[in-house]
Amino acid sequence: MLDLTLRLLAWVLSICTPRPRGRHRLGTIPPLRFIPAPAPRFTERIDGSASPLVRPYVLDPAEHRRQRERRRALYLATLGIDVGPTHIHGVRVPAATR
């Protein structure tokens, strides 16, 4: 199939490109060579039962709530509203500096 594709491409290019004229023109088109694909590096099969069926992107409810709060804070920051944390390094931050 690759050989057929290459021959078709060579034919289309020969139609679309101008023929060289003069003393240095190309006499014949060299034959196309088939380049074999490299051999696969991995030959053993992977055992699916050895890996746990855990989806790492599934969040527990507490992490889901924290992620929702972070996304809400980022959205409000784009509107110019700062709803930053109430505690930074264990110290309560006044509302005026948030």
Gaussian input, Z-matrix of N, CA and C with variables (Angstrom, degrees):
# hf/3-21g

backbone

0 1
 N
 C     1     B1
 C     2     B2     1     A1
 N     3     B3     2     A2     1     D1
 C     4     B4     3     A3     2     D2
 C     5     B5     4     A4     3     D3
 N     6     B6     5     A5     4     D4
 C     7     B7     6     A6     5     D5
 C     8     B8     7     A7     6     D6
 N     9     B9     8     A8     7     D7
 C    10    B10     9     A9     8     D8
 C    11    B11    10    A10     9     D9
 N    12    B12    11    A11    10    D10
 C    13    B13    12    A12    11    D11
 C    14    B14    13    A13    12    D12
 N    15    B15    14    A14    13    D13
 C    16    B16    15    A15    14    D14
 C    17    B17    16    A16    15    D15
 N    18    B18    17    A17    16    D16
 C    19    B19    18    A18    17    D17
 C    20    B20    19    A19    18    D18
 N    21    B21    20    A20    19    D19
 C    22    B22    21    A21    20    D20
 C    23    B23    22    A22    21    D21
 N    24    B24    23    A23    22    D22
 C    25    B25    24    A24    23    D23
 C    26    B26    25    A25    24    D24
 N    27    B27    26    A26    25    D25
 C    28    B28    27    A27    26    D26
 C    29    B29    28    A28    27    D27
 N    30    B30    29    A29    28    D28
 C    31    B31    30    A30    29    D29
 C    32    B32    31    A31    30    D30
 N    33    B33    32    A32    31    D31
 C    34    B34    33    A33    32    D32
 C    35    B35    34    A34    33    D33
 N    36    B36    35    A35    34    D34
 C    37    B37    36    A36    35    D35
 C    38    B38    37    A37    36    D36
 N    39    B39    38    A38    37    D37
 C    40    B40    39    A39    38    D38
 C    41    B41    40    A40    39    D39
 N    42    B42    41    A41    40    D40
 C    43    B43    42    A42    41    D41
 C    44    B44    43    A43    42    D42
 N    45    B45    44    A44    43    D43
 C    46    B46    45    A45    44    D44
 C    47    B47    46    A46    45    D45
 N    48    B48    47    A47    46    D46
 C    49    B49    48    A48    47    D47
 C    50    B50    49    A49    48    D48
 N    51    B51    50    A50    49    D49
 C    52    B52    51    A51    50    D50
 C    53    B53    52    A52    51    D51
 N    54    B54    53    A53    52    D52
 C    55    B55    54    A54    53    D53
 C    56    B56    55    A55    54    D54
 N    57    B57    56    A56    55    D55
 C    58    B58    57    A57    56    D56
 C    59    B59    58    A58    57    D57
 N    60    B60    59    A59    58    D58
 C    61    B61    60    A60    59    D59
 C    62    B62    61    A61    60    D60
 N    63    B63    62    A62    61    D61
 C    64    B64    63    A63    62    D62
 C    65    B65    64    A64    63    D63
 N    66    B66    65    A65    64    D64
 C    67    B67    66    A66    65    D65
 C    68    B68    67    A67    66    D66
 N    69    B69    68    A68    67    D67
 C    70    B70    69    A69    68    D68
 C    71    B71    70    A70    69    D69
 N    72    B72    71    A71    70    D70
 C    73    B73    72    A72    71    D71
 C    74    B74    73    A73    72    D72
 N    75    B75    74    A74    73    D73
 C    76    B76    75    A75    74    D74
 C    77    B77    76    A76    75    D75
 N    78    B78    77    A77    76    D76
 C    79    B79    78    A78    77    D77
 C    80    B80    79    A79    78    D78
 N    81    B81    80    A80    79    D79
 C    82    B82    81    A81    80    D80
 C    83    B83    82    A82    81    D81
 N    84    B84    83    A83    82    D82
 C    85    B85    84    A84    83    D83
 C    86    B86    85    A85    84    D84
 N    87    B87    86    A86    85    D85
 C    88    B88    87    A87    86    D86
 C    89    B89    88    A88    87    D87
 N    90    B90    89    A89    88    D88
 C    91    B91    90    A90    89    D89
 C    92    B92    91    A91    90    D90
 N    93    B93    92    A92    91    D91
 C    94    B94    93    A93    92    D92
 C    95    B95    94    A94    93    D93
 N    96    B96    95    A95    94    D94
 C    97    B97    96    A96    95    D95
 C    98    B98    97    A97    96    D96
 N    99    B99    98    A98    97    D97
 C   100   B100    99    A99    98    D98
 C   101   B101   100   A100    99    D99
 N   102   B102   101   A101   100   D100
 C   103   B103   102   A102   101   D101
 C   104   B104   103   A103   102   D102
 N   105   B105   104   A104   103   D103
 C   106   B106   105   A105   104   D104
 C   107   B107   106   A106   105   D105
 N   108   B108   107   A107   106   D106
 C   109   B109   108   A108   107   D107
 C   110   B110   109   A109   108   D108
 N   111   B111   110   A110   109   D109
 C   112   B112   111   A111   110   D110
 C   113   B113   112   A112   111   D111
 N   114   B114   113   A113   112   D112
 C   115   B115   114   A114   113   D113
 C   116   B116   115   A115   114   D114
 N   117   B117   116   A116   115   D115
 C   118   B118   117   A117   116   D116
 C   119   B119   118   A118   117   D117
 N   120   B120   119   A119   118   D118
 C   121   B121   120   A120   119   D119
 C   122   B122   121   A121   120   D120
 N   123   B123   122   A122   121   D121
 C   124   B124   123   A123   122   D122
 C   125   B125   124   A124   123   D123
 N   126   B126   125   A125   124   D124
 C   127   B127   126   A126   125   D125
 C   128   B128   127   A127   126   D126
 N   129   B129   128   A128   127   D127
 C   130   B130   129   A129   128   D128
 C   131   B131   130   A130   129   D129
 N   132   B132   131   A131   130   D130
 C   133   B133   132   A132   131   D131
 C   134   B134   133   A133   132   D132
 N   135   B135   134   A134   133   D133
 C   136   B136   135   A135   134   D134
 C   137   B137   136   A136   135   D135
 N   138   B138   137   A137   136   D136
 C   139   B139   138   A138   137   D137
 C   140   B140   139   A139   138   D138
 N   141   B141   140   A140   139   D139
 C   142   B142   141   A141   140   D140
 C   143   B143   142   A142   141   D141
 N   144   B144   143   A143   142   D142
 C   145   B145   144   A144   143   D143
 C   146   B146   145   A145   144   D144
 N   147   B147   146   A146   145   D145
 C   148   B148   147   A147   146   D146
 C   149   B149   148   A148   147   D147
 N   150   B150   149   A149   148   D148
 C   151   B151   150   A150   149   D149
 C   152   B152   151   A151   150   D150
 N   153   B153   152   A152   151   D151
 C   154   B154   153   A153   152   D152
 C   155   B155   154   A154   153   D153
 N   156   B156   155   A155   154   D154
 C   157   B157   156   A156   155   D155
 C   158   B158   157   A157   156   D156
 N   159   B159   158   A158   157   D157
 C   160   B160   159   A159   158   D158
 C   161   B161   160   A160   159   D159
 N   162   B162   161   A161   160   D160
 C   163   B163   162   A162   161   D161
 C   164   B164   163   A163   162   D162
 N   165   B165   164   A164   163   D163
 C   166   B166   165   A165   164   D164
 C   167   B167   166   A166   165   D165
 N   168   B168   167   A167   166   D166
 C   169   B169   168   A168   167   D167
 C   170   B170   169   A169   168   D168
 N   171   B171   170   A170   169   D169
 C   172   B172   171   A171   170   D170
 C   173   B173   172   A172   171   D171
 N   174   B174   173   A173   172   D172
 C   175   B175   174   A174   173   D173
 C   176   B176   175   A175   174   D174
 N   177   B177   176   A176   175   D175
 C   178   B178   177   A177   176   D176
 C   179   B179   178   A178   177   D177
 N   180   B180   179   A179   178   D178
 C   181   B181   180   A180   179   D179
 C   182   B182   181   A181   180   D180
 N   183   B183   182   A182   181   D181
 C   184   B184   183   A183   182   D182
 C   185   B185   184   A184   183   D183
 N   186   B186   185   A185   184   D184
 C   187   B187   186   A186   185   D185
 C   188   B188   187   A187   186   D186
 N   189   B189   188   A188   187   D187
 C   190   B190   189   A189   188   D188
 C   191   B191   190   A190   189   D189
 N   192   B192   191   A191   190   D190
 C   193   B193   192   A192   191   D191
 C   194   B194   193   A193   192   D192
 N   195   B195   194   A194   193   D193
 C   196   B196   195   A195   194   D194
 C   197   B197   196   A196   195   D195
 N   198   B198   197   A197   196   D196
 C   199   B199   198   A198   197   D197
 C   200   B200   199   A199   198   D198
 N   201   B201   200   A200   199   D199
 C   202   B202   201   A201   200   D200
 C   203   B203   202   A202   201   D201
 N   204   B204   203   A203   202   D202
 C   205   B205   204   A204   203   D203
 C   206   B206   205   A205   204   D204
 N   207   B207   206   A206   205   D205
 C   208   B208   207   A207   206   D206
 C   209   B209   208   A208   207   D207
 N   210   B210   209   A209   208   D208
 C   211   B211   210   A210   209   D209
 C   212   B212   211   A211   210   D210
 N   213   B213   212   A212   211   D211
 C   214   B214   213   A213   212   D212
 C   215   B215   214   A214   213   D213
 N   216   B216   215   A215   214   D214
 C   217   B217   216   A216   215   D215
 C   218   B218   217   A217   216   D216
 N   219   B219   218   A218   217   D217
 C   220   B220   219   A219   218   D218
 C   221   B221   220   A220   219   D219
 N   222   B222   221   A221   220   D220
 C   223   B223   222   A222   221   D221
 C   224   B224   223   A223   222   D222
 N   225   B225   224   A224   223   D223
 C   226   B226   225   A225   224   D224
 C   227   B227   226   A226   225   D225
 N   228   B228   227   A227   226   D226
 C   229   B229   228   A228   227   D227
 C   230   B230   229   A229   228   D228
 N   231   B231   230   A230   229   D229
 C   232   B232   231   A231   230   D230
 C   233   B233   232   A232   231   D231
 N   234   B234   233   A233   232   D232
 C   235   B235   234   A234   233   D233
 C   236   B236   235   A235   234   D234
 N   237   B237   236   A236   235   D235
 C   238   B238   237   A237   236   D236
 C   239   B239   238   A238   237   D237
 N   240   B240   239   A239   238   D238
 C   241   B241   240   A240   239   D239
 C   242   B242   241   A241   240   D240
 N   243   B243   242   A242   241   D241
 C   244   B244   243   A243   242   D242
 C   245   B245   244   A244   243   D243
 N   246   B246   245   A245   244   D244
 C   247   B247   246   A246   245   D245
 C   248   B248   247   A247   246   D246
 N   249   B249   248   A248   247   D247
 C   250   B250   249   A249   248   D248
 C   251   B251   250   A250   249   D249
 N   252   B252   251   A251   250   D250
 C   253   B253   252   A252   251   D251
 C   254   B254   253   A253   252   D252
 N   255   B255   254   A254   253   D253
 C   256   B256   255   A255   254   D254
 C   257   B257   256   A256   255   D255
 N   258   B258   257   A257   256   D256
 C   259   B259   258   A258   257   D257
 C   260   B260   259   A259   258   D258
 N   261   B261   260   A260   259   D259
 C   262   B262   261   A261   260   D260
 C   263   B263   262   A262   261   D261
 N   264   B264   263   A263   262   D262
 C   265   B265   264   A264   263   D263
 C   266   B266   265   A265   264   D264
 N   267   B267   266   A266   265   D265
 C   268   B268   267   A267   266   D266
 C   269   B269   268   A268   267   D267
 N   270   B270   269   A269   268   D268
 C   271   B271   270   A270   269   D269
 C   272   B272   271   A271   270   D270
 N   273   B273   272   A272   271   D271
 C   274   B274   273   A273   272   D272
 C   275   B275   274   A274   273   D273
 N   276   B276   275   A275   274   D274
 C   277   B277   276   A276   275   D275
 C   278   B278   277   A277   276   D276
 N   279   B279   278   A278   277   D277
 C   280   B280   279   A279   278   D278
 C   281   B281   280   A280   279   D279
 N   282   B282   281   A281   280   D280
 C   283   B283   282   A282   281   D281
 C   284   B284   283   A283   282   D282
 N   285   B285   284   A284   283   D283
 C   286   B286   285   A285   284   D284
 C   287   B287   286   A286   285   D285
 N   288   B288   287   A287   286   D286
 C   289   B289   288   A288   287   D287
 C   290   B290   289   A289   288   D288
 N   291   B291   290   A290   289   D289
 C   292   B292   291   A291   290   D290
 C   293   B293   292   A292   291   D291

   B1=1.4549
   B2=1.5246
   B3=1.3357
   B4=1.4567
   B5=1.5252
   B6=1.3293
   B7=1.4505
   B8=1.5295
   B9=1.3259
   B10=1.4575
   B11=1.5283
   B12=1.3164
   B13=1.4630
   B14=1.5260
   B15=1.3268
   B16=1.4598
   B17=1.5246
   B18=1.3201
   B19=1.4653
   B20=1.5254
   B21=1.3490
   B22=1.4574
   B23=1.5331
   B24=1.3082
   B25=1.4623
   B26=1.5225
   B27=1.3176
   B28=1.4659
   B29=1.5212
   B30=1.3244
   B31=1.4611
   B32=1.5208
   B33=1.3456
   B34=1.4675
   B35=1.5202
   B36=1.3296
   B37=1.4660
   B38=1.5212
   B39=1.3276
   B40=1.4652
   B41=1.5197
   B42=1.3110
   B43=1.4648
   B44=1.5281
   B45=1.3354
   B46=1.4690
   B47=1.5218
   B48=1.3062
   B49=1.4580
   B50=1.5283
   B51=1.3295
   B52=1.4666
   B53=1.5252
   B54=1.3001
   B55=1.4685
   B56=1.5245
   B57=1.3266
   B58=1.4625
   B59=1.5325
   B60=1.3260
   B61=1.4541
   B62=1.5307
   B63=1.2766
   B64=1.4484
   B65=1.5165
   B66=1.3195
   B67=1.4529
   B68=1.5297
   B69=1.3336
   B70=1.4593
   B71=1.5241
   B72=1.3048
   B73=1.4587
   B74=1.5291
   B75=1.3221
   B76=1.4510
   B77=1.5193
   B78=1.3248
   B79=1.4556
   B80=1.5162
   B81=1.3172
   B82=1.4613
   B83=1.5157
   B84=1.3047
   B85=1.4621
   B86=1.5162
   B87=1.3261
   B88=1.4660
   B89=1.5252
   B90=1.3202
   B91=1.4657
   B92=1.5228
   B93=1.3272
   B94=1.4509
   B95=1.5256
   B96=1.3276
   B97=1.4562
   B98=1.5193
   B99=1.3070
   B100=1.4567
   B101=1.5232
   B102=1.3201
   B103=1.4673
   B104=1.5271
   B105=1.3325
   B106=1.4642
   B107=1.5272
   B108=1.3122
   B109=1.4594
   B110=1.5202
   B111=1.3403
   B112=1.4677
   B113=1.5255
   B114=1.3109
   B115=1.4653
   B116=1.5269
   B117=1.3217
   B118=1.4730
   B119=1.5249
   B120=1.3414
   B121=1.4634
   B122=1.5184
   B123=1.3306
   B124=1.4565
   B125=1.5230
   B126=1.3170
   B127=1.4506
   B128=1.5203
   B129=1.3241
   B130=1.4583
   B131=1.5303
   B132=1.3153
   B133=1.4515
   B134=1.5229
   B135=1.3127
   B136=1.4601
   B137=1.5173
   B138=1.3368
   B139=1.4592
   B140=1.5218
   B141=1.3175
   B142=1.4586
   B143=1.5117
   B144=1.3223
   B145=1.4624
   B146=1.5263
   B147=1.3193
   B148=1.4633
   B149=1.5248
   B150=1.3262
   B151=1.4624
   B152=1.5241
   B153=1.3204
   B154=1.4683
   B155=1.5370
   B156=1.3156
   B157=1.4577
   B158=1.5297
   B159=1.3170
   B160=1.4511
   B161=1.5212
   B162=1.3065
   B163=1.4579
   B164=1.5298
   B165=1.3221
   B166=1.4639
   B167=1.5177
   B168=1.3220
   B169=1.4509
   B170=1.5303
   B171=1.3311
   B172=1.4573
   B173=1.5216
   B174=1.3183
   B175=1.4573
   B176=1.5245
   B177=1.3378
   B178=1.4482
   B179=1.5332
   B180=1.3271
   B181=1.4695
   B182=1.5290
   B183=1.3463
   B184=1.4740
   B185=1.5288
   B186=1.3295
   B187=1.4621
   B188=1.5269
   B189=1.3197
   B190=1.4609
   B191=1.5387
   B192=1.3344
   B193=1.4667
   B194=1.5272
   B195=1.3601
   B196=1.4690
   B197=1.5220
   B198=1.3351
   B199=1.4611
   B200=1.5266
   B201=1.3321
   B202=1.4587
   B203=1.5278
   B204=1.3488
   B205=1.4691
   B206=1.5305
   B207=1.3361
   B208=1.4696
   B209=1.5205
   B210=1.3395
   B211=1.4713
   B212=1.5227
   B213=1.3258
   B214=1.4629
   B215=1.5280
   B216=1.3407
   B217=1.4583
   B218=1.5259
   B219=1.3222
   B220=1.4640
   B221=1.5233
   B222=1.3358
   B223=1.4687
   B224=1.5232
   B225=1.3313
   B226=1.4639
   B227=1.5262
   B228=1.3421
   B229=1.4619
   B230=1.5235
   B231=1.3306
   B232=1.4690
   B233=1.5138
   B234=1.3424
   B235=1.4596
   B236=1.5221
   B237=1.3169
   B238=1.4559
   B239=1.5154
   B240=1.3002
   B241=1.4609
   B242=1.5146
   B243=1.3380
   B244=1.4561
   B245=1.5176
   B246=1.3034
   B247=1.4629
   B248=1.5171
   B249=1.3187
   B250=1.4569
   B251=1.5087
   B252=1.3054
   B253=1.4664
   B254=1.5312
   B255=1.3174
   B256=1.4691
   B257=1.5290
   B258=1.3278
   B259=1.4626
   B260=1.5220
   B261=1.3217
   B262=1.4565
   B263=1.5163
   B264=1.3132
   B265=1.4648
   B266=1.5256
   B267=1.3291
   B268=1.4585
   B269=1.5184
   B270=1.3110
   B271=1.4599
   B272=1.5277
   B273=1.3278
   B274=1.4640
   B275=1.5269
   B276=1.3324
   B277=1.4520
   B278=1.5204
   B279=1.3447
   B280=1.4591
   B281=1.5325
   B282=1.3196
   B283=1.4538
   B284=1.5196
   B285=1.3238
   B286=1.4626
   B287=1.5273
   B288=1.3230
   B289=1.4598
   B290=1.5239
   B291=1.2990
   B292=1.4696
   B293=1.4840
   A1=110.41
   A2=116.33
   A3=119.64
   A4=110.44
   A5=116.25
   A6=120.62
   A7=110.16
   A8=116.95
   A9=121.15
   A10=110.87
   A11=116.41
   A12=120.66
   A13=110.78
   A14=116.74
   A15=120.00
   A16=111.54
   A17=116.24
   A18=119.35
   A19=111.14
   A20=116.71
   A21=120.37
   A22=110.77
   A23=117.06
   A24=120.93
   A25=111.15
   A26=117.99
   A27=121.03
   A28=110.77
   A29=116.97
   A30=120.50
   A31=111.19
   A32=117.22
   A33=120.76
   A34=110.34
   A35=117.00
   A36=119.66
   A37=111.35
   A38=117.65
   A39=119.08
   A40=111.24
   A41=117.53
   A42=120.57
   A43=110.57
   A44=116.83
   A45=121.12
   A46=113.87
   A47=118.91
   A48=120.63
   A49=109.72
   A50=116.64
   A51=118.84
   A52=110.94
   A53=115.88
   A54=121.61
   A55=109.34
   A56=117.51
   A57=118.59
   A58=110.21
   A59=116.02
   A60=120.59
   A61=108.52
   A62=116.59
   A63=120.02
   A64=113.03
   A65=114.63
   A66=121.44
   A67=112.75
   A68=117.97
   A69=121.19
   A70=112.97
   A71=117.13
   A72=118.73
   A73=110.26
   A74=113.98
   A75=121.25
   A76=108.53
   A77=116.95
   A78=120.97
   A79=112.25
   A80=117.54
   A81=121.47
   A82=108.90
   A83=114.96
   A84=120.32
   A85=107.92
   A86=117.47
   A87=119.09
   A88=109.82
   A89=117.77
   A90=119.63
   A91=110.53
   A92=114.92
   A93=120.46
   A94=109.29
   A95=115.72
   A96=120.72
   A97=109.10
   A98=115.32
   A99=121.26
   A100=108.18
   A101=115.93
   A102=121.19
   A103=107.19
   A104=118.44
   A105=119.53
   A106=111.27
   A107=115.83
   A108=121.52
   A109=109.24
   A110=117.33
   A111=118.90
   A112=110.75
   A113=116.12
   A114=121.87
   A115=109.28
   A116=117.33
   A117=119.24
   A118=110.75
   A119=114.72
   A120=119.15
   A121=111.97
   A122=117.26
   A123=120.55
   A124=108.50
   A125=115.91
   A126=119.45
   A127=112.59
   A128=119.15
   A129=119.54
   A130=109.85
   A131=115.53
   A132=121.24
   A133=109.26
   A134=116.11
   A135=121.85
   A136=108.22
   A137=115.43
   A138=121.03
   A139=108.66
   A140=117.07
   A141=121.11
   A142=113.43
   A143=117.35
   A144=119.34
   A145=111.94
   A146=118.55
   A147=121.08
   A148=111.92
   A149=118.38
   A150=120.33
   A151=109.84
   A152=117.00
   A153=119.45
   A154=110.34
   A155=115.13
   A156=120.52
   A157=109.66
   A158=116.05
   A159=122.06
   A160=107.96
   A161=115.64
   A162=119.55
   A163=107.66
   A164=118.76
   A165=119.81
   A166=113.56
   A167=118.80
   A168=120.38
   A169=112.25
   A170=118.58
   A171=120.72
   A172=108.18
   A173=116.91
   A174=121.52
   A175=110.11
   A176=114.92
   A177=118.25
   A178=108.23
   A179=119.23
   A180=120.69
   A181=114.02
   A182=117.94
   A183=119.37
   A184=110.70
   A185=117.18
   A186=120.07
   A187=110.75
   A188=116.71
   A189=120.28
   A190=110.49
   A191=116.59
   A192=120.88
   A193=110.70
   A194=117.86
   A195=120.62
   A196=111.08
   A197=116.52
   A198=119.55
   A199=110.53
   A200=117.21
   A201=120.84
   A202=110.89
   A203=117.93
   A204=121.45
   A205=110.98
   A206=117.27
   A207=120.28
   A208=110.95
   A209=116.23
   A210=119.20
   A211=111.24
   A212=117.27
   A213=121.03
   A214=110.50
   A215=117.19
   A216=120.49
   A217=110.59
   A218=117.78
   A219=120.11
   A220=111.48
   A221=116.81
   A222=119.53
   A223=110.71
   A224=116.49
   A225=119.11
   A226=110.98
   A227=118.15
   A228=120.67
   A229=110.56
   A230=117.93
   A231=119.30
   A232=111.49
   A233=116.83
   A234=120.89
   A235=111.76
   A236=117.83
   A237=121.99
   A238=113.51
   A239=118.35
   A240=122.84
   A241=108.21
   A242=116.69
   A243=120.69
   A244=108.80
   A245=116.72
   A246=122.21
   A247=108.81
   A248=115.64
   A249=121.58
   A250=112.55
   A251=117.46
   A252=121.11
   A253=111.52
   A254=114.87
   A255=119.44
   A256=110.89
   A257=117.36
   A258=122.01
   A259=108.81
   A260=116.06
   A261=121.40
   A262=107.24
   A263=117.08
   A264=124.42
   A265=110.96
   A266=115.92
   A267=120.63
   A268=114.17
   A269=120.27
   A270=123.31
   A271=107.42
   A272=116.46
   A273=121.19
   A274=109.36
   A275=116.00
   A276=122.28
   A277=108.42
   A278=118.56
   A279=120.32
   A280=110.83
   A281=116.55
   A282=122.13
   A283=112.44
   A284=118.34
   A285=121.69
   A286=111.20
   A287=119.31
   A288=120.84
   A289=112.24
   A290=118.27
   A291=120.10
   A292=111.36
   D1=-39.56
   D2=179.18
   D3=-64.44
   D4=-38.07
   D5=179.48
   D6=-63.83
   D7=-41.49
   D8=178.95
   D9=-65.37
   D10=-40.33
   D11=178.74
   D12=-64.23
   D13=-43.33
   D14=179.99
   D15=-65.25
   D16=-39.63
   D17=178.27
   D18=-65.27
   D19=-40.35
   D20=177.91
   D21=-64.23
   D22=-42.03
   D23=178.14
   D24=-64.62
   D25=-41.14
   D26=177.88
   D27=-64.04
   D28=-38.14
   D29=178.75
   D30=-66.76
   D31=-43.61
   D32=179.50
   D33=-64.66
   D34=-41.10
   D35=179.09
   D36=-67.35
   D37=-34.36
   D38=178.32
   D39=-67.60
   D40=-29.45
   D41=177.43
   D42=-76.91
   D43=-41.07
   D44=-173.02
   D45=-80.15
   D46=-26.47
   D47=-176.98
   D48=-97.53
   D49=147.26
   D50=-179.70
   D51=-71.08
   D52=148.76
   D53=177.58
   D54=-77.36
   D55=133.94
   D56=177.21
   D57=-69.82
   D58=143.98
   D59=-179.32
   D60=-118.87
   D61=159.03
   D62=175.18
   D63=101.87
   D64=-165.23
   D65=-171.86
   D66=-71.33
   D67=-29.46
   D68=-172.95
   D69=-98.76
   D70=22.08
   D71=-178.96
   D72=-71.90
   D73=157.69
   D74=-179.14
   D75=-78.96
   D76=125.83
   D77=-176.84
   D78=-71.10
   D79=-60.10
   D80=179.68
   D81=-133.42
   D82=155.71
   D83=177.24
   D84=-82.31
   D85=127.27
   D86=179.96
   D87=-65.39
   D88=147.21
   D89=-178.88
   D90=-66.80
   D91=146.08
   D92=179.46
   D93=-78.34
   D94=140.13
   D95=179.78
   D96=-106.69
   D97=145.13
   D98=175.54
   D99=-89.58
   D100=124.96
   D101=178.93
   D102=-101.40
   D103=115.58
   D104=-177.22
   D105=-69.39
   D106=149.18
   D107=178.25
   D108=-71.98
   D109=147.47
   D110=179.03
   D111=-66.91
   D112=153.33
   D113=179.56
   D114=-69.38
   D115=147.21
   D116=179.00
   D117=-64.79
   D118=141.87
   D119=-178.06
   D120=-82.03
   D121=-32.30
   D122=-177.02
   D123=-105.79
   D124=122.19
   D125=-178.72
   D126=-111.67
   D127=-20.15
   D128=-179.15
   D129=-82.42
   D130=153.96
   D131=-178.78
   D132=-90.11
   D133=150.20
   D134=179.19
   D135=-89.40
   D136=133.34
   D137=179.72
   D138=-84.28
   D139=113.57
   D140=-177.57
   D141=-73.54
   D142=-25.23
   D143=-179.06
   D144=-76.53
   D145=-13.09
   D146=-179.29
   D147=-80.03
   D148=-21.96
   D149=-179.23
   D150=-96.14
   D151=142.86
   D152=-178.94
   D153=-72.66
   D154=149.39
   D155=179.33
   D156=-93.07
   D157=65.87
   D158=-179.19
   D159=-119.29
   D160=129.35
   D161=176.92
   D162=-91.41
   D163=113.11
   D164=-175.12
   D165=-69.56
   D166=-14.84
   D167=-177.86
   D168=-88.06
   D169=-4.56
   D170=177.32
   D171=-79.70
   D172=125.73
   D173=-175.63
   D174=-101.32
   D175=149.26
   D176=172.12
   D177=-76.48
   D178=164.96
   D179=-174.50
   D180=-59.55
   D181=-36.18
   D182=-179.64
   D183=-67.28
   D184=-43.47
   D185=178.74
   D186=-67.19
   D187=-35.68
   D188=177.67
   D189=-63.62
   D190=-40.57
   D191=178.53
   D192=-65.64
   D193=-42.84
   D194=178.78
   D195=-64.22
   D196=-39.12
   D197=178.55
   D198=-65.55
   D199=-40.94
   D200=178.16
   D201=-63.30
   D202=-38.58
   D203=177.52
   D204=-65.74
   D205=-41.26
   D206=178.68
   D207=-64.00
   D208=-42.94
   D209=179.25
   D210=-65.21
   D211=-38.99
   D212=178.16
   D213=-64.76
   D214=-41.39
   D215=178.86
   D216=-65.05
   D217=-39.18
   D218=178.02
   D219=-66.44
   D220=-40.09
   D221=178.81
   D222=-64.58
   D223=-44.73
   D224=-179.56
   D225=-67.50
   D226=-29.17
   D227=177.27
   D228=-66.10
   D229=-31.14
   D230=176.84
   D231=-69.48
   D232=-21.73
   D233=177.22
   D234=-92.18
   D235=-1.05
   D236=178.95
   D237=90.17
   D238=11.61
   D239=179.87
   D240=-103.21
   D241=123.65
   D242=-178.10
   D243=-99.25
   D244=115.69
   D245=176.71
   D246=-120.83
   D247=47.12
   D248=-176.41
   D249=-62.41
   D250=-176.21
   D251=-175.93
   D252=-69.45
   D253=153.19
   D254=177.93
   D255=-85.18
   D256=-19.95
   D257=177.90
   D258=-128.31
   D259=130.56
   D260=174.32
   D261=-123.04
   D262=120.01
   D263=-177.87
   D264=54.63
   D265=38.06
   D266=175.94
   D267=81.92
   D268=0.09
   D269=-179.47
   D270=-107.91
   D271=131.78
   D272=179.59
   D273=-69.38
   D274=132.52
   D275=-179.08
   D276=-99.14
   D277=128.89
   D278=177.87
   D279=-63.06
   D280=155.90
   D281=-176.21
   D282=-66.02
   D283=-28.29
   D284=-177.05
   D285=-70.86
   D286=-27.21
   D287=-177.67
   D288=-96.93
   D289=-3.12
   D290=179.85
   D291=-77.65

